Every structure is written in structure tokens, then in C-alpha cells.
Amino acid sequence: MADMRLLGLIGGMSWASTISDYRRLNQIVAERLGGQHSARLLLYSVEFDEIHELQYSGRWEEAGGLLADAARRLVAGGAEGIEPASRRAFLARHRRPGRAGRAGGDPGLHGDRAVDRRR
């Protein structure tokens, strides 16, 4: 049995990109580990309309705060790393990195974070 990290995924910025990134992470794990392996994931789906309104009105710090809250909830649930499942989430986190940048992991989806080769 592979030793995998539990990865937290912040979704909902676009449900379509959340589906795509969920699929992509599982494909990466299956390719690297073979067999019927899949990623160990927790998903927190934000309500995008609320974030969109904050972004549209230039309130990036508040939008980032919502993403930081999502990251904290995933960590509280046992996530060992956080990934945004959207380019918009990345932008909101790094446009004003103060709050959200401290709460989550590095940007981008990386199968290496899901597949931990610890022995």
C-alpha cells in the first residue's frame, strides 16, 4: 500500500475546473503508482458568487480571507497540503498574499504532494 499524503483541495471557484483538477490529480497518482490507486483528497468548495463580488469590487483582501478560511478548515480536517483547484483561487491568494498566502500551500496542482514517498 502506498503511503500518500492527504491533500486539501479548494474548489468551487469554477465547478468545472474543480472537476478537471480532481480528475487530473487522480490521473497523476494512478500514473505514478499504477493499479487502482487514487489521490487521498479533502475538498472544500467555496461559494463563488460571494468571492466574485468581492473581487469585482476590489476587495481582494476579503476574498483572500475566504480562501484562507477554506485552507484552515482543510488543515483542521487533516490535510497535509493545500491546492487551489482554480487559477482564480491562485490569483486571489497571491494578489494580496498577506492573509490567504499564509494559510495555504504552494500554487498549482502537483501530484507529488499527493504521492508521498516516505518509507
N, CA, C and O atoms as a DFTB+ gen file, in Angstrom:
476 C
 N C O
     1  1       0.844      -1.191       0.000
     2  2       0.000       0.000       0.000
     3  2       0.884       1.248       0.000
     4  3       1.827       1.346       0.784
     5  1       0.577       2.185      -0.871
     6  2       1.369       3.408      -0.991
     7  2       1.089       4.339       0.181
     8  3      -0.042       4.448       0.654
     9  1       2.137       5.003       0.634
    10  2       1.997       5.989       1.697
    11  2       1.731       7.330       1.028
    12  3       2.638       7.925       0.446
    13  1       0.491       7.810       1.106
    14  2       0.130       9.061       0.451
    15  2      -0.285      10.100       1.484
    16  3      -0.875       9.784       2.517
    17  1       0.040      11.335       1.173
    18  2      -0.396      12.459       1.985
    19  2      -1.852      12.751       1.683
    20  3      -2.343      12.459       0.594
    21  1      -2.534      13.329       2.654
    22  2      -3.911      13.786       2.463
    23  2      -3.844      15.228       1.972
    24  3      -3.369      16.112       2.685
    25  1      -4.313      15.454       0.774
    26  2      -4.226      16.762       0.139
    27  2      -5.564      17.475       0.225
    28  3      -6.600      16.883      -0.078
    29  1      -5.559      18.731       0.631
    30  2      -6.762      19.554       0.676
    31  2      -6.904      20.332      -0.620
    32  3      -5.955      20.975      -1.069
    33  1      -8.069      20.278      -1.216
    34  2      -8.332      20.933      -2.484
    35  2      -9.411      21.993      -2.280
    36  3     -10.518      21.675      -1.846
    37  1      -9.094      23.256      -2.593
    38  2     -10.078      24.331      -2.511
    39  2     -10.741      24.451      -3.871
    40  3     -10.109      24.862      -4.844
    41  1     -12.006      24.095      -3.937
    42  2     -12.747      24.119      -5.185
    43  2     -13.884      25.124      -5.134
    44  3     -14.033      25.875      -4.170
    45  1     -14.674      25.120      -6.182
    46  2     -15.849      25.974      -6.237
    47  2     -15.653      27.299      -6.947
    48  3     -16.623      27.999      -7.236
    49  1     -14.400      27.652      -7.231
    50  2     -14.168      28.901      -7.946
    51  2     -14.740      28.776      -9.358
    52  3     -15.133      29.757      -9.990
    53  1     -14.769      27.563      -9.811
    54  2     -15.457      27.159     -11.027
    55  2     -15.660      25.665     -10.860
    56  3     -14.688      24.912     -10.803
    57  1     -16.895      25.232     -10.782
    58  2     -17.108      23.802     -10.552
    59  2     -16.498      22.982     -11.675
    60  3     -16.081      21.845     -11.454
    61  1     -16.440      23.541     -12.875
    62  2     -15.844      22.807     -13.995
    63  2     -14.348      22.603     -13.771
    64  3     -13.835      21.515     -14.033
    65  1     -13.638      23.624     -13.293
    66  2     -12.205      23.456     -13.050
    67  2     -11.971      22.550     -11.847
    68  3     -10.963      21.845     -11.794
    69  1     -12.886      22.559     -10.884
    70  2     -12.754      21.665      -9.735
    71  2     -12.813      20.211     -10.206
    72  3     -12.008      19.385      -9.777
    73  1     -13.763      19.902     -11.085
    74  2     -13.879      18.547     -11.636
    75  2     -12.617      18.183     -12.409
    76  3     -12.072      17.091     -12.246
    77  1     -12.161      19.097     -13.242
    78  2     -10.981      18.858     -14.063
    79  2      -9.746      18.599     -13.200
    80  3      -8.985      17.667     -13.462
    81  1      -9.551      19.421     -12.176
    82  2      -8.373      19.273     -11.323
    83  2      -8.458      18.025     -10.454
    84  3      -7.438      17.384     -10.204
    85  1      -9.652      17.668      -9.991
    86  2      -9.853      16.427      -9.243
    87  2      -9.450      15.239     -10.127
    88  3      -8.728      14.344      -9.689
    89  1      -9.921      15.247     -11.353
    90  2      -9.581      14.186     -12.305
    91  2      -8.073      14.157     -12.556
    92  3      -7.459      13.090     -12.564
    93  1      -7.488      15.324     -12.757
    94  2      -6.056      15.408     -13.065
    95  2      -5.196      14.873     -11.924
    96  3      -4.237      14.139     -12.162
    97  1      -5.532      15.234     -10.688
    98  2      -4.774      14.728      -9.543
    99  2      -4.855      13.208      -9.454
   100  3      -3.848      12.543      -9.211
   101  1      -6.042      12.661      -9.648
   102  2      -6.195      11.212      -9.592
   103  2      -5.453      10.520     -10.737
   104  3      -4.902       9.436     -10.546
   105  1      -5.433      11.128     -11.909
   106  2      -4.686      10.557     -13.030
   107  2      -3.186      10.552     -12.739
   108  3      -2.498       9.579     -13.048
   109  1      -2.682      11.624     -12.153
   110  2      -1.258      11.702     -11.804
   111  2      -0.900      10.591     -10.826
   112  3       0.106       9.904     -11.006
   113  1      -1.719      10.412      -9.792
   114  2      -1.452       9.376      -8.792
   115  2      -1.508       7.990      -9.439
   116  3      -0.638       7.154      -9.194
   117  1      -2.523       7.747     -10.260
   118  2      -2.650       6.448     -10.921
   119  2      -1.457       6.168     -11.829
   120  3      -0.969       5.040     -11.881
   121  1      -0.988       7.183     -12.540
   122  2       0.168       7.007     -13.425
   123  2       1.428       6.695     -12.634
   124  3       2.221       5.845     -13.039
   125  1       1.617       7.368     -11.521
   126  2       2.846       7.186     -10.735
   127  2       2.843       5.912      -9.913
   128  3       3.890       5.293      -9.724
   129  1       1.665       5.510      -9.418
   130  2       1.610       4.345      -8.536
   131  2       1.051       3.096      -9.210
   132  3       1.245       1.983      -8.720
   133  1       0.356       3.279     -10.335
   134  2      -0.203       2.142     -11.051
   135  2      -1.415       1.541     -10.356
   136  3      -1.897       2.054      -9.347
   137  1      -1.886       0.453     -10.917
   138  2      -3.019      -0.258     -10.323
   139  2      -4.258       0.613     -10.210
   140  3      -4.564       1.399     -11.107
   141  1      -4.950       0.466      -9.124
   142  2      -6.195       1.200      -8.880
   143  2      -6.010       2.360      -7.898
   144  3      -6.971       2.789      -7.260
   145  1      -4.780       2.868      -7.776
   146  2      -4.507       3.956      -6.840
   147  2      -5.232       5.239      -7.239
   148  3      -5.393       5.539      -8.421
   149  1      -5.658       5.977      -6.237
   150  2      -6.250       7.301      -6.440
   151  2      -5.753       8.221      -5.331
   152  3      -5.244       7.765      -4.307
   153  1      -5.911       9.510      -5.552
   154  2      -5.417      10.507      -4.596
   155  2      -6.265      10.516      -3.330
   156  3      -7.480      10.327      -3.377
   157  1      -5.599      10.741      -2.196
   158  2      -6.307      10.959      -0.934
   159  2      -6.581      12.468      -0.861
   160  3      -5.654      13.264      -0.711
   161  1      -7.852      12.855      -0.967
   162  2      -8.214      14.265      -1.063
   163  2      -9.342      14.644      -0.108
   164  3     -10.244      13.852       0.166
   165  1      -9.266      15.859       0.383
   166  2     -10.391      16.530       1.028
   167  2     -10.740      17.699       0.124
   168  3      -9.848      18.402      -0.351
   169  1     -12.012      17.914      -0.117
   170  2     -12.450      19.015      -0.977
   171  2     -13.295      19.988      -0.169
   172  3     -14.259      19.594       0.486
   173  1     -12.923      21.258      -0.223
   174  2     -13.740      22.322       0.336
   175  2     -14.160      23.188      -0.837
   176  3     -13.321      23.804      -1.495
   177  1     -15.456      23.235      -1.096
   178  2     -15.967      24.006      -2.227
   179  2     -16.535      25.328      -1.717
   180  3     -17.486      25.351      -0.936
   181  1     -15.936      26.422      -2.172
   182  2     -16.411      27.747      -1.784
   183  2     -17.609      28.137      -2.647
   184  3     -17.834      27.553      -3.706
   185  1     -18.363      29.113      -2.195
   186  2     -19.491      29.630      -2.980
   187  2     -18.945      30.800      -3.797
   188  3     -18.699      31.882      -3.264
   189  1     -18.762      30.570      -5.088
   190  2     -18.021      31.510      -5.922
   191  2     -18.676      32.886      -6.029
   192  3     -17.963      33.885      -6.123
   193  1     -19.988      32.973      -6.018
   194  2     -20.629      34.275      -6.186
   195  2     -20.150      35.266      -5.135
   196  3     -19.929      36.439      -5.435
   197  1     -19.991      34.798      -3.915
   198  2     -19.517      35.675      -2.826
   199  2     -18.099      36.175      -3.120
   200  3     -17.812      37.359      -2.949
   201  1     -17.231      35.292      -3.553
   202  2     -15.850      35.679      -3.858
   203  2     -15.808      36.581      -5.086
   204  3     -15.059      37.558      -5.115
   205  1     -16.607      36.261      -6.097
   206  2     -16.649      37.070      -7.311
   207  2     -17.042      38.514      -6.988
   208  3     -16.428      39.452      -7.497
   209  1     -18.053      38.693      -6.153
   210  2     -18.485      40.045      -5.782
   211  2     -17.363      40.815      -5.088
   212  3     -17.167      42.002      -5.352
   213  1     -16.627      40.144      -4.203
   214  2     -15.514      40.798      -3.508
   215  2     -14.407      41.173      -4.487
   216  3     -13.856      42.271      -4.410
   217  1     -14.082      40.273      -5.400
   218  2     -13.054      40.559      -6.392
   219  2     -13.478      41.708      -7.303
   220  3     -12.696      42.618      -7.579
   221  1     -14.715      41.654      -7.760
   222  2     -15.235      42.667      -8.682
   223  2     -15.207      44.060      -8.058
   224  3     -14.982      45.054      -8.749
   225  1     -15.436      44.123      -6.747
   226  2     -15.436      45.418      -6.066
   227  2     -14.053      45.788      -5.520
   228  3     -13.920      46.755      -4.770
   229  1     -13.020      45.015      -5.897
   230  2     -11.652      45.344      -5.494
   231  2     -11.322      44.971      -4.060
   232  3     -10.310      45.424      -3.525
   233  1     -12.139      44.171      -3.439
   234  2     -11.927      43.781      -2.033
   235  2     -11.171      42.450      -1.981
   236  3     -11.670      41.449      -1.466
   237  1      -9.967      42.470      -2.523
   238  2      -9.150      41.272      -2.659
   239  2      -8.748      40.690      -1.313
   240  3      -8.666      39.470      -1.166
   241  1      -8.500      41.538      -0.339
   242  2      -8.114      41.046       0.988
   243  2      -9.230      40.189       1.586
   244  3      -8.957      39.146       2.180
   245  1     -10.476      40.618       1.435
   246  2     -11.602      39.836       1.951
   247  2     -11.776      38.534       1.173
   248  3     -12.056      37.486       1.756
   249  1     -11.608      38.609      -0.145
   250  2     -11.700      37.385      -0.957
   251  2     -10.616      36.398      -0.532
   252  3     -10.868      35.201      -0.396
   253  1      -9.425      36.909      -0.329
   254  2      -8.329      36.062       0.144
   255  2      -8.612      35.495       1.523
   256  3      -8.227      34.365       1.825
   257  1      -9.284      36.273       2.361
   258  2      -9.649      35.791       3.686
   259  2     -10.590      34.591       3.621
   260  3     -10.484      33.671       4.432
   261  1     -11.509      34.598       2.658
   262  2     -12.411      33.452       2.489
   263  2     -11.637      32.212       2.065
   264  3     -11.932      31.104       2.513
   265  1     -10.653      32.402       1.204
   266  2      -9.834      31.264       0.779
   267  2      -8.939      30.785       1.919
   268  3      -8.708      29.586       2.071
   269  1      -8.438      31.722       2.716
   270  2      -7.637      31.342       3.882
   271  2      -8.476      30.534       4.862
   272  3      -7.992      29.568       5.453
   273  1      -9.739      30.931       5.035
   274  2     -10.634      30.182       5.916
   275  2     -10.842      28.761       5.382
   276  3     -10.846      27.801       6.151
   277  1     -11.012      28.632       4.075
   278  2     -11.167      27.304       3.470
   279  2      -9.925      26.460       3.730
   280  3     -10.032      25.280       4.063
   281  1      -8.745      27.065       3.578
   282  2      -7.488      26.338       3.819
   283  2      -7.394      25.900       5.280
   284  3      -7.001      24.767       5.555
   285  1      -7.747      26.774       6.214
   286  2      -7.715      26.413       7.639
   287  2      -8.647      25.250       7.936
   288  3      -8.301      24.358       8.710
   289  1      -9.823      25.255       7.329
   290  2     -10.782      24.164       7.539
   291  2     -10.238      22.840       7.002
   292  3     -10.425      21.791       7.620
   293  1      -9.568      22.890       5.858
   294  2      -8.982      21.673       5.302
   295  2      -7.870      21.141       6.207
   296  3      -7.780      19.935       6.439
   297  1      -7.034      22.031       6.711
   298  2      -5.963      21.617       7.622
   299  2      -6.563      21.018       8.897
   300  3      -6.071      20.010       9.403
   301  1      -7.619      21.635       9.410
   302  2      -8.290      21.097      10.595
   303  2      -8.869      19.709      10.330
   304  3      -9.003      18.900      11.249
   305  1      -9.207      19.440       9.081
   306  2      -9.726      18.135       8.695
   307  2      -8.637      17.102       8.441
   308  3      -8.933      15.944       8.150
   309  1      -7.382      17.515       8.549
   310  2      -6.275      16.582       8.396
   311  2      -5.453      16.749       7.137
   312  3      -4.520      15.978       6.914
   313  1      -5.768      17.738       6.299
   314  2      -4.994      17.941       5.067
   315  2      -3.550      18.292       5.402
   316  3      -3.278      19.099       6.291
   317  1      -2.632      17.666       4.670
   318  2      -1.203      17.903       4.871
   319  2      -0.628      18.877       3.858
   320  3       0.542      19.249       3.946
   321  1      -1.431      19.284       2.911
   322  2      -1.050      20.262       1.896
   323  2      -2.325      20.814       1.290
   324  3      -3.354      20.138       1.285
   325  1      -2.268      22.040       0.777
   326  2      -3.443      22.702       0.211
   327  2      -3.161      23.071      -1.239
   328  3      -2.078      23.558      -1.565
   329  1      -4.138      22.837      -2.103
   330  2      -4.038      23.208      -3.511
   331  2      -5.317      23.936      -3.923
   332  3      -6.415      23.466      -3.622
   333  1      -5.194      25.071      -4.605
   334  2      -6.392      25.676      -5.192
   335  2      -6.747      24.941      -6.478
   336  3      -5.867      24.627      -7.280
   337  1      -8.025      24.667      -6.674
   338  2      -8.462      23.962      -7.891
   339  2      -8.925      24.965      -8.929
   340  3      -9.920      24.741      -9.617
   341  1      -8.201      26.072      -9.042
   342  2      -8.597      27.117      -9.978
   343  2      -7.505      28.165     -10.088
   344  3      -6.835      28.483      -9.105
   345  1      -7.332      28.689     -11.268
   346  2      -6.412      29.816     -11.465
   347  2      -6.918      31.044     -10.705
   348  3      -6.119      31.828     -10.193
   349  1      -8.247      31.215     -10.631
   350  2      -8.806      32.353      -9.891
   351  2      -8.432      32.296      -8.416
   352  3      -8.135      33.321      -7.804
   353  1      -8.449      31.096      -7.852
   354  2      -8.079      30.947      -6.443
   355  2      -6.626      31.346      -6.239
   356  3      -6.287      32.011      -5.259
   357  1      -5.767      30.936      -7.172
   358  2      -4.365      31.310      -7.100
   359  2      -4.208      32.825      -7.140
   360  3      -3.459      33.393      -6.346
   361  1      -4.911      33.482      -8.060
   362  2      -4.805      34.934      -8.189
   363  2      -5.311      35.645      -6.939
   364  3      -4.683      36.596      -6.472
   365  1      -6.432      35.198      -6.394
   366  2      -6.980      35.829      -5.195
   367  2      -6.020      35.661      -4.027
   368  3      -5.877      36.563      -3.202
   369  1      -5.362      34.506      -3.955
   370  2      -4.440      34.248      -2.860
   371  2      -3.187      35.086      -2.975
   372  3      -2.629      35.505      -1.961
   373  1      -2.730      35.342      -4.200
   374  2      -1.439      35.999      -4.374
   375  2      -1.536      37.460      -4.786
   376  3      -0.524      38.161      -4.800
   377  1      -2.713      37.928      -5.116
   378  2      -2.886      39.348      -5.410
   379  2      -2.664      40.151      -4.128
   380  3      -2.047      41.216      -4.144
   381  1      -3.175      39.622      -3.030
   382  2      -2.988      40.176      -1.695
   383  2      -2.558      39.023      -0.801
   384  3      -3.385      38.454      -0.088
   385  1      -1.268      38.668      -0.827
   386  2      -0.830      37.445      -0.167
   387  2      -0.828      37.479       1.354
   388  3      -0.585      36.445       1.976
   389  1      -1.085      38.607       1.972
   390  2      -1.000      38.709       3.416
   391  2      -1.737      37.631       4.174
   392  3      -1.115      36.867       4.913
   393  1      -3.048      37.548       4.013
   394  2      -3.838      36.607       4.795
   395  2      -3.880      35.223       4.171
   396  3      -3.527      34.238       4.820
   397  1      -4.302      35.141       2.941
   398  2      -4.500      33.832       2.330
   399  2      -3.180      33.141       2.029
   400  3      -3.092      31.916       2.106
   401  1      -2.159      33.907       1.690
   402  2      -0.876      33.313       1.353
   403  2      -0.255      32.567       2.517
   404  3       0.503      31.620       2.308
   405  1      -0.561      32.979       3.745
   406  2      -0.025      32.290       4.911
   407  2      -0.820      31.044       5.265
   408  3      -0.330      30.186       5.999
   409  1      -2.034      30.934       4.756
   410  2      -2.909      29.843       5.187
   411  2      -2.775      28.590       4.352
   412  3      -3.003      27.492       4.858
   413  1      -2.412      28.721       3.089
   414  2      -2.434      27.563       2.198
   415  2      -1.059      27.155       1.736
   416  3      -0.056      27.741       2.145
   417  1      -1.009      26.143       0.879
   418  2       0.237      25.629       0.333
   419  2       0.673      26.420      -0.882
   420  3       0.216      27.540      -1.113
   421  1       1.553      25.826      -1.645
   422  2       2.070      26.471      -2.840
   423  2       1.047      26.418      -3.968
   424  3       0.181      25.543      -3.971
   425  1       1.134      27.348      -4.934
   426  2       0.175      27.348      -6.034
   427  2       0.370      26.182      -6.986
   428  3       1.449      25.594      -7.058
   429  1      -0.681      25.860      -7.711
   430  2      -0.609      24.836      -8.739
   431  2      -0.906      23.445      -8.220
   432  3      -0.756      23.170      -7.029
   433  1      -1.322      22.580      -9.108
   434  2      -1.627      21.203      -8.739
   435  2      -0.406      20.333      -8.986
   436  3       0.122      20.298     -10.098
   437  1       0.030      19.650      -7.980
   438  2       1.218      18.811      -8.081
   439  2       0.924      17.437      -7.517
   440  3       0.622      17.302      -6.331
   441  1       1.007      16.428      -8.345
   442  2       0.795      15.070      -7.891
   443  2       1.806      14.647      -6.833
   444  3       1.521      13.769      -6.018
   445  1       2.991      15.269      -6.840
   446  2       3.998      14.927      -5.845
   447  2       3.505      15.206      -4.433
   448  3       3.936      14.549      -3.485
   449  1       2.611      16.169      -4.283
   450  2       2.094      16.463      -2.955
   451  2       1.108      15.389      -2.499
   452  3       0.922      15.177      -1.301
   453  1       0.491      14.726      -3.445
   454  2      -0.444      13.653      -3.098
   455  2       0.290      12.332      -2.903
   456  3      -0.100      11.518      -2.066
   457  1       1.350      12.119      -3.676
   458  2       2.107      10.878      -3.583
   459  2       3.341      11.149      -2.744
   460  3       4.287      11.778      -3.216
   461  1       3.339      10.687      -1.521
   462  2       4.452      10.889      -0.613
   463  2       5.277       9.617      -0.604
   464  3       4.754       8.530      -0.355
   465  1       6.541       9.750      -0.869
   466  2       7.397       8.562      -0.944
   467  2       8.116       8.288       0.376
   468  3       9.192       7.690       0.388
   469  1       7.526       8.721       1.474
   470  2       8.120       8.412       2.787
   471  2       8.096       6.914       3.005
   472  3       7.179       6.235       2.543
   473  1       9.064       6.401       3.684
   474  2       9.093       4.960       3.990
   475  2       9.072       4.770       5.478
   476  3       9.090       3.636       5.956
